[in-house]
Every structure is written in C-alpha cells, then in structure tokens.
C-alpha cells in the first residue's frame, strides 16, 4: 500500500507525456496527452485540430470534431 501511494505521489508531482486512443463519434483518434500531475491533462491530435483537456479524471472536453 505504501509503495502504491509513493507512485501516485510521484506521478502527481510530475509532468508526463503519453499517447492514447480517444473515442469519438466517428471511431477513435490517436492523441498526445500531456499530464500535469493528477489535476489536469491536455490532449491534441497530430494536426492540432482536435484538442481539449480533462480535469480530475472527470471527462474530456474540447474541440472534438468528426473527421
């Protein structure tokens, strides 16, 4: 349990970049996600046309447009 809490604390005090598949109405898009700890994350596709943010893991919001 202490080890898991230590990993969560480390992630929460860091900046991380990841790639994910994000579900949209037309299927899935590949996005880059920039996490600022557990508080907020920003995403964008390769073109920058589809982008948005998530706070506290509630939901993604932003400019998701059908391709």
N, C-alpha and C positions, 0 to 999 in steps of 0.2 A: 504494500500500500504506500509506504513512504517513497519507494522508487517511482511509482506512477505519479505521485504528487510532485516529485522533483522534476520529472519530464514535462509535466504540464506547466510548472512554474518556469522552466527554461524556455518552452515554446512561447509562453505569454510575454516574456521579456525579449523576444527576438523578432526579426523580420525574415520572412521566408517566401520563396518563390516556388510555385508549383504549376503543373499543367493538369487540367481536368476536362472531362466531357460534361457539358452543361445541357440539360434537357430543355428544349424549346418546342413550340408548337409544330415546327417543321421537322423535328427529329432531335439531333444532338449537334452541338458545335464544340470545337476544341478551343479552350480559352487558357490564357495565362492568368494565374491568381497570385496576387501579392498580399500576404498576410502580415498585419501589424499586430502580433500577439493574438489573443483571443477576442479582442474588441472589435476589429474591423478588417475587412478584406475587400480588395478591389479586383475586378476582372476585366479583361479585354480580349477580343479575338485578334487574329493576326492583322486585320485591317484597321482595327480601332473603331469599326462601325457599330459593333455590338459590345457594350460595356456596361458596367454597373458596380454596385457594392453590396456588401452584406454586413450587418451589424449584429453581434452577439448570436450568430448562427440562426437567426430568425428566418430570413428569406433573402433571396437575391432580388435586387431591384435595379432597374436601369433601362438602358436602351436596347431591349431585345426585340429585334425586328425579323420577320420572316425573310429568308433568303431565297 
